[in-house]
């Protein structure tokens, strides 16, 4: 929320004017309507990446690094992010393809396998130093305990983490990208952490396929019980297909079978 971002900025000495993420319409329709009624203009703090940019600036401020160029790829903040991502995903820095995100920050392309590996390590960071493991544990605890801050009201990431009560972390991205992490012991008493990454090839503009595919994967892994499946049924796996008159004309279903090495 905006008040949370403002609170973080106040604590860390970051100013909204320093954010270089730009602006976009708010995702939540009710919030947008309320803003129009108040005559409130969009600002950088309303951007869905304002938290990420505030964090980058806070890190630069803490380290006494320059803040005007914090998005430059050769800035210390971006190098730290890239090197950490390399460590988490298992991809050498020089093999990570670098692009520019919609919020103007550098972003990274790696094989889906390595994204999944990063999420498995996030959920079970035992291969890392105590400092890195502690950071990973803090991240998963924050995501699952305050999942509203990850997605927002009624959004898939938030609802999945609310319903699964700390057993799954979930974060969608642009163009049909979705990553999930399953905590150790979530599938059975001695089950390992699992990472899941998927990409809907057409970009999944209306987010119709991504939640349904994610839920079908979790269903096949037996990661959800019947009550949890019921609570998440609005997202899939099966969903009614309606025409422009809201007449139900069919059903959409994921059509794949996981090739599991061993039965779950």
Secondary structure, DSSP 8 states (H G I E B T S, - for coil): -HHHHHHHHHHHT--GGG--S-----S-HHHHHHHHHHT----GGGSTTHHHHHHHHHHHHHHT--STTTTSTTSHHHHHHHHHHHHHHT--GGGSEEEE-TTSSEEEE--HHHHHHHHHHHH--TTS-HHHHHHHHHHHHHHHHTGGGTS-TT-HHHHHHHHHTTSEEEEEETTTEEEEEE-TTSSSTT---EEEEEE-TT--TTSSHHHHHHHHHHHHTT-S-HHHHHHTGGG-SSEEEE-TT--EEEEE--------SS--
